[in-house]
Amino acid sequence: MKRKALTNKVLVLGVDGMDPRISRKFLAEGKMPNLQKLIDRGAAREDLTLLGAIPTITPPCWTTLATGAYPGTHNITCFWKQSPKSLDAVVYNLDSRNCTAEQIWNITAEAGLKTMVWHWPGSAWPPSSTSENLSVVDGTQPGSVNMGVAQLDWEKIIVATPEIEEVRYAPRVEKQAGVGCIITDLEDTLDDDVDDEMMELWWGDKSREGEEIRTYVMEEEDTEVVIGSKVAYDIVNSPLRDAAGWVNAPEGAKEFTILTSGGVMRRPALILKNEAGEYDRVAIYKNKKAETPIVTLEKDKMVTGIIDDVTKNEVTKPACRSMKIMELDPAGEKVRLWISNALDISSDQLWHPKSLYKEIIENVGHVPPVSLIGGEEDDIVREVFEPSWVPYNKWQADCLNYCIKEKGYEVVISHLHNIDCAGHQLWHLAKTLEPWNYTDEKTYQDFIEKFYLQTDDYLGEFMHLLDEGWTVLLVSDHGLIVGENVPPIIGEYGGLSTPVMEELGYTVMKKDENGNSLREVDWEKTRAVQIRSNYIYVNLKGRDKYGIVDPKDKYDLEEQIISDLYNYRDHRTGKRVIGIALRNKDAVLLGANGPECGDIFFSIEEGYNRLHGDGISTSEGYFESSVSPIFVAAGPGIKPGCKTERIIRQVDVTPSISALLGLRYPAQCEGAPVYQILSEDI
């Protein structure tokens, strides 16, 4: 059946973590003019909400948006896929080959429309169609383009003062908030564990190669919000002295040393005076004989696109960095400098076709690294983390506009991660809760606002397309809760959550000689485990490696587990923690059934959510936050100034795109076009 196309060009602006409830707050204050323009010219619900798929985790929801199918159908049910060998292990799941539903971009490419899929996490990479009309950029993780494969060196803060006697380097130091960056106990610091497990989880070879990852969440320090807010960084301390031995050092310049590449590469640097005799710049050189610096930094200005050599595993490559002066004493007594992670500028392995990467670099510029540090250290958030997303957002907008204008793409399906990245570091600090009562909630509420305002600027980069015949859809995968409470440990998406299941008597951990729990399951006594965001597995004989539960007892055990979950109470408040608990066969009502959805699906009750993944999309939180995704559409084929009362679901987005373009629906599509907002009957 052929249908009339209502538009010939579609741009999907996906913004990870964008919450319609917080958006409405800032819209009411007149702070998001570009979002307001999109709403005024297009259609949405009055509350701007989209009913999200379950679980409310990034890859399942983006895959639902791309396929029109629920997670139980498309099979991307979490960041992680359950290991077929072990109930306590997972394997990486952001892989289009694990998706069992057809994606909308395969249909548009098949129909002859030149299609770009930009950094869409969960089901985009590797390319799922051989059509020459389809281009795909990354999608192997939700962060930023090339983050998963191109990182050569970690972020650093360099501090130089006259009091420091020698250059010192400490990798990936995790510090308490308020602690300075001058190291007085370097040897002790170097003995501390660095954050390699988390790095391996997201960007290591094990995850990319499909090997098992085993992570136990047993205490608050293991939880995602704690880890996310204390991301470590390298610290370099250097003496600050009068410049000596330079070919071309200006009068009055002072020198210090920067160490990169795991401490093996040295870069001399100068602080320089202005005409008034105050120190206000930093110049970084390859060596003291160099005539010109690699870069000259001015106070309060972040510079990106800095190309310098980086050595990793004894191989040296040119890489792109960003840098910023965080502090520079006008009298020349102290300098504090941030240097970003380093991205290999030759890495084109996640670009299809590879020639597109070269063209983007030549015409738009190198991928700007984004910061992943800050969290509880609000000065780093203010000076580095939040500002680092501004050039990245602009670079991405410029890339998409270049592809539209110069490359002739007719369908562009894109994803931006700034809000979600910030949410996982910062949102829980926007309410004063006991574990973080040394932070100021108003400070972090202001940071939330800054990320929404920079997102509005990003949207503004595309408003011209509404006057050029494009239909623009704004969507998100989920919102992010500012938590009302610190919940018991169950529903952490990163691994096996043990405390509640231990307390209820279903999971048993092995003990040391002092009776302390080890990070190892005692399978001979364990009847069930809770792993990934929302799933409980029975340790079943004949199915699981160490199964002890007889299959004939499975149904009764599930009933007992569900009853105990509903009866479980938070020890701090005495209130119920579990919102929904269903057998796998019953979770079909939520689209959360099938072999990848555990024997029991559950969600956390509103008020006890951690950010988003453990709850449902209708959950609301502090500071007018919610887990709901956003939906707005405007342009040809969309009724202008339209408000609909229809419940719009994530499964409805792809069939709506199909209807707008006059194309067939994906084979496994379970949604329907939002015909109430379309300009013509279909």
Sequence and secondary structure as in RCSB ss.txt:
>XXXX:A:sequence
MKRKALTNKVLVLGVDGMDPRISRKFLAEGKMPNLQKLIDRGAAREDLTLLGAIPTITPPCWTTLATGAYPGTHN
ITCFWKQSPKSLDAVVYNLDSRNCTAEQIWNITAEAGLKTMVWHWPGSAWPPSSTSENLSVVDGTQPGSVNMGVA
QLDWEKIIVATPEIEEVRYAPRVEKQAGVGCIITDLEDTLDDDVDDEMMELWWGDKSREGEEIRTYVMEEEDTEV
VIGSKVAYDIVNSPLRDAAGWVNAPEGAKEFTILTSGGVMRRPALILKNEAGEYDRVAIYKNKKAETPIVTLEKD
KMVTGIIDDVTKNEVTKPACRSMKIMELDPAGEKVRLWISNALDISSDQLWHPKSLYKEIIENVGHVPPVSLIGG
EEDDIVREVFEPSWVPYNKWQADCLNYCIKEKGYEVVISHLHNIDCAGHQLWHLAKTLEPWNYTDEKTYQDFIEK
FYLQTDDYLGEFMHLLDEGWTVLLVSDHGLIVGENVPPIIGEYGGLSTPVMEELGYTVMKKDENGNSLREVDWEK
TRAVQIRSNYIYVNLKGRDKYGIVDPKDKYDLEEQIISDLYNYRDHRTGKRVIGIALRNKDAVLLGANGPECGDI
FFSIEEGYNRLHGDGISTSEGYFESSVSPIFVAAGPGIKPGCKTERIIRQVDVTPSISALLGLRYPAQCEGAPVY
QILSEDI
>XXXX:A:secstr
     S S EEEEEETT  HHHHHHHHHTT  HHHHHHHHHEEEETT B B  SS  HHHHHHHHHHS  HHHH 
  SSEEE SS TT EEE   GGG  S  HHHHHHHTT  EEEES TTT SS S   TTEEEE  SSSSSTTHHHH
EEE  EEEEEETT  S EEEEEE   TT  S  S HHHHHHS  THHHHHHHHSHHHHTT  B  EE SGGGSHH
HHHHT  EEEEEEE EE  S SS  TT EEEEEEEGGGTEEEEEEEEE TTS EEEEEE SSTT SS SEEEETT
  EEEEEEEEEETTEEEEEEEEEEEEEE TTSS EEEEE  EEETT  TTEESHHHHHHHHHHT          T
T HHHIIIIIHHHHHHHHHHHHHHHHHHHHHH  SEEEEEE HHHHHHHHHGGGGS  GGGTTS HHHHHHHHHH
HHHHHHHHHHTTGGGGGTT EEEEE S    B SS   S   TTSEE HHHHHTTS  EEE TTS EEEEE TTT
  EEEETTTEEEE BTTTSTT  B GGGHHHHHHHHHHHHHH B TTT  B EEEEEETTTGGGGT  STTS SE
EEEE TTS  TTTTS TT B BTT BS  BEEEESTTB TTEEE S  BGGGHHHHHHHHHT    TT      G
GGBSS  
